[in-house]
Amino acid sequence: MQPNIQTGPFIAFHDDAALQSKMLASVDAHVKADQIIQGEYGKFEDADTMKGFRGCFIGCTIHAHKNGDAKHFDSNEGVFEAYGFPAPLTRICEKIFEGVHKDHAPWFFKSVPNALNKGADLSLVHWEFLHWMVKDTLKKHGTAEVKKGCSKSVAVLRDLAKGIKVTRSRALTARKDAAAYAAAAAYAAAAAYAADADDAAYDAAAAAYAAAYAAAYAADADDAAYDAAAAAYAAAYA
């Protein structure tokens, strides 16, 4: 079966040793050539000759995989072809890449493919990450009320991280509960900022919203790939 970004399988480097070697060498070459930038998918100094390329996590991954022949550098599918990533995992990596200090961006770009074990199943990694992120943020910054309100959403993420199917009705119920507490946390955050206080309340609100959106999007079986990507992007942004 031909791998497909909508249905997978999502296997690191498509279990292809030659692809792994090619990508790791090409990624290293891009870093050494100072081609890694933030804020833009990809650009050429000379568009006619396609020389002088620089790009972001997604852009440089596609450029590395296509040996510089591609002109479109904003494609989830391009990263899938290179690494076997599902779309949500690509968007999470891109969001982290854009959020780190510019001096660390090349390191992150290189570290991701070097962390992959050829043949590893990547299909649940984005849900595992989101579950950890929301749970960790709530643990550090969430009030008892916010934690209680988000508990159903966190449970949904936990089940998704384990590959357990979640119904639409369960996800929407979790979202409703979390959204209410997220709103309360947002008001607390506003008060904290007004008093020039710590931003912990804001972090908790962001995690609460992330849990609510992730839970609601995750269970739409009609367009699972898109909804998973949207959920991942929303939570990663938060």
Secondary structure, DSSP 8 states (H G I E B T S, - for coil): ---BTTTB--BGGGG-HHHHHHHHHHHHHHHHTT-B-SS-SEEEEETTTTEEEEE-HHHHHHHHHTTT-------HHHHHHHH---HHHHHHHHHHHHHS-TTTHHHHHHHHHHT--TT-B-TTHHHHHHHHHHHHHHHHH--HHHHHHHHHHHHHHHHHHTT----HHHHHHHHHHHHHHHHHHHHHHHHHHHTT--THHHHHHHHHHHHHHHHHHHT-GGGHHHHHHHHHHHHHH-
